Amino acid sequence: AQKVTQAQTEISVVEKEDVTLDCVYETRDTTYYLFWYKQPPSGELVFLIRRNSFDEQNEISGRYSWNFQKSTSSFNFTITASQVVDSAVYFCALSEVNTGGFKTIFGAGTRLFVKA
Amino acid sequence: DGGITQSPKYLFRKEGQNVTLSCEQNLNHDAMYWYRQDPGQGLRLIYYSQIVNDFQKGDIAEGYSVSREKKESFPLTVTSAQKNPTAFYLCASSPRGRETQYFGPGTRLLVL
């Protein structure tokens, strides 16, 4: 069965600290996609990154980095030198191909508070 | 600018009333989706459409209805059969055959 678990409900850090958001997924498919989205207080989900199941290379984009490990079914997200503007809810998501196209399920989200 | 618009931003529903949430996109995306988000929870899929005049139920379709008469538009009606409609509703779209979804700003529905 398809499942995404974000065990951390809330994380609170002080500005400039590094923080890692955990994501563990379950799937029977060999081809799938993993995502991270950011939901700021305004509510709109902002796409951050997509990874396909065949690409285990870690990625860095500015202060953001992602660690994809198929062996542990994890796709963790690290923010380096956090800033107040990083305060948001972050969602991890898993997408598989089905007969109707792509089916995407979302984790419950991790709320990040970055204090000045 | 290309994007997804949802209106209204806030919507109030009286008991027994049907209300319709608007979702429009000018990204030329084939697929469109409706999600429901409850406080402290992730997103749950209500309905999705891969092509005009076709749509499928998601995980929580009961009490909702949709139409897809135009590629750009995918309105969601919350019917009186939906007993607990208070939630944040998000619309998304994606290109055909592509898995990445892009989201609108959302509509918050409240029951009076």
Interface residues (C-beta under 8 A of the other chain):
Chain A: V4 T9 Y33 F35 Y37 S42 G43 E44 L45 V46 F47 R50 F91 S95 V97 G100 G101 F102 K103 T104 I105 F106 G107 A108 G109
Chain B: A31 G40 Q41 G42 L43 L45 Y48 Q50 Q56 F88 L90 A92 S94 G97 R98 E99 T100 Q101 Y102 F103 G104 P105 G106 R108
